[in-house]
Amino acid sequence: MKFKQVAAIVLLGFCLEGCAAAAASLAEVGAASGLNSGIEQSLNGIVYKTFTAPVNNVRFATLKTLDRMGMPVTADAQTDSGWQLTATAQHRTIDIELERVTDAVTRMRVVANKGAIIFKDGSTAAEIIMQTAQSLQDAGPSLKTPARATVKRSVL
């Protein structure tokens, strides 16, 4: 992490004047940003990651991940922009949105609701994303990128 980024996070923490919880969260987000390999976590517990893989491949990897983690899928519906999945875990509802950015790029959004609307479990959401990335990697190149058609060109 660059010095300017760290300084900006510290400065923002001081500007919050007395809001220790927010300053601590900012420090955690800043410190962990280099460790999560592309995972973006907002202060409200919603976690995002963009994959270089088609939406259907990310969906299959997500379903495999949820099964491996023992989280039964309660909803799996196609939307205009991709897929919407819902799973459950102990006292949690996991909402996953897979958005097709392009044919080869998918953005994943995970929200783990713990009880009431305002209580989010960001660490569980981040783990689902990391395990989905691992599932995509374990599947090999066939699930990561779309097959490209090879075109033979004749030289005259």
C-alpha positions in Angstrom: 0.0 0.0 0.0 1.3 3.4 -0.9 2.1 6.0 1.7 -0.5 8.4 0.3 -3.3 5.8 0.8 -2.3 5.1 4.4 -2.0 8.8 5.1 -5.5 9.4 3.6 -7.0 6.7 5.8 -5.4 8.0 8.9 -6.5 11.6 8.1 -10.0 10.5 7.5 -10.0 8.6 10.8 -9.0 11.8 12.6 -11.7 13.8 10.8 -14.4 11.6 12.2 -13.8 13.1 15.7 -14.6 10.6 18.4 -16.1 8.0 16.2 -13.7 5.3 17.2 -15.6 2.4 15.7 -15.6 4.1 12.2 -11.9 5.0 12.5 -11.0 1.4 13.5 -13.1 0.1 10.6 -11.3 2.4 8.2 -7.9 1.2 9.6 -8.9 -2.4 9.1 -10.2 -1.8 5.6 -7.0 0.0 4.7 -4.7 -2.6 6.3 -6.5 -5.5 4.6 -6.9 -4.0 1.2 -3.7 -5.5 -0.1 -4.4 -8.9 1.4 -7.8 -9.7 0.0 -6.7 -10.0 -3.7 -9.3 -7.8 -5.3 -12.0 -8.1 -2.7 -13.8 -4.8 -1.9 -15.5 -4.6 1.4 -17.7 -1.7 2.3 -18.1 -0.5 5.9 -21.6 -1.8 6.0 -20.5 -5.5 5.4 -21.3 -5.8 1.7 -18.5 -7.5 -0.1 -17.7 -7.3 -3.9 -15.2 -8.9 -6.3 -14.9 -8.9 -10.1 -13.9 -12.1 -11.8 -12.5 -12.5 -15.3 -15.0 -15.3 -16.0 -18.4 -15.6 -17.6 -21.4 -15.2 -15.3 -22.5 -18.9 -15.7 -19.0 -20.1 -14.7 -19.0 -17.9 -11.6 -22.5 -19.2 -10.8 -21.4 -22.8 -11.0 -18.4 -22.1 -8.8 -20.6 -20.2 -6.3 -23.0 -23.2 -6.1 -20.1 -25.6 -5.6 -18.7 -23.3 -2.9 -22.0 -23.0 -1.0 -22.4 -26.7 -1.1 -18.9 -27.3 0.2 -19.5 -24.7 3.0 -22.8 -26.4 4.0 -25.0 -23.5 3.1 -28.2 -24.7 1.4 -29.4 -22.7 -1.6 -32.9 -21.5 -1.2 -33.2 -19.4 -4.4 -31.4 -19.4 -7.7 -33.0 -17.1 -10.3 -31.8 -15.6 -13.5 -32.1 -11.8 -13.7 -31.7 -9.3 -16.5 -28.1 -8.7 -15.6 -27.1 -12.1 -14.4 -28.1 -14.3 -11.4 -29.5 -13.8 -7.9 -28.8 -16.6 -5.4 -29.9 -16.9 -1.8 -28.5 -19.4 0.7 -28.8 -19.9 4.5 -26.4 -20.5 7.3 -26.9 -20.5 11.1 -29.0 -17.4 11.7 -27.8 -15.9 8.5 -29.3 -15.2 5.0 -26.7 -15.0 2.3 -27.7 -12.9 -0.7 -25.5 -13.2 -3.8 -25.8 -11.1 -6.9 -23.8 -12.1 -10.0 -23.8 -9.3 -12.5 -22.6 -9.8 -16.1 -20.2 -6.9 -16.9 -19.2 -8.3 -20.2 -19.3 -11.8 -21.7 -16.0 -12.6 -19.9 -16.3 -10.5 -16.7 -18.6 -11.0 -13.8 -19.0 -8.8 -10.6 -20.1 -10.7 -7.5 -21.8 -9.0 -4.6 -22.4 -10.9 -1.3 -24.4 -9.8 1.7 -24.5 -12.0 4.8 -27.4 -10.8 6.9 -27.2 -11.8 10.5 -30.6 -11.4 12.1 -31.9 -7.9 11.6 -31.3 -5.8 8.5 -28.6 -3.7 10.0 -26.4 -6.6 11.2 -24.1 -7.8 8.4 -21.4 -10.5 8.6 -18.7 -9.2 6.3 -16.2 -11.9 7.2 -18.6 -14.7 6.1 -19.4 -12.8 2.9 -15.6 -12.3 2.2 -15.0 -16.0 2.8 -17.7 -17.0 0.3 -16.0 -14.8 -2.3 -12.5 -16.2 -1.6 -13.8 -19.8 -1.7 -15.6 -19.0 -5.0 -12.3 -17.7 -6.4 -10.7 -20.9 -5.3 -13.4 -23.0 -6.9 -12.9 -21.2 -10.2 -9.1 -21.7 -9.9 -9.5 -25.4 -9.1 -11.8 -25.9 -12.1 -9.0 -24.8 -14.4 -9.1 -22.7 -17.5 -12.3 -24.2 -18.7 -14.4 -22.3 -16.1 -12.3 -19.2 -16.0 -12.5 -17.8 -19.5 -14.8 -18.4 -22.4 -13.5 -20.6 -25.2 -12.2 -18.6 -28.0 -12.9 -19.5 -31.6 -9.8 -19.9 -33.6 -9.9 -18.4 -37.0 -7.7 -19.7 -39.8 -6.6 -17.0 -42.2 -5.2 -17.8 -45.5 -2.4 -15.7 -46.8 -2.7 -14.9 -50.5 
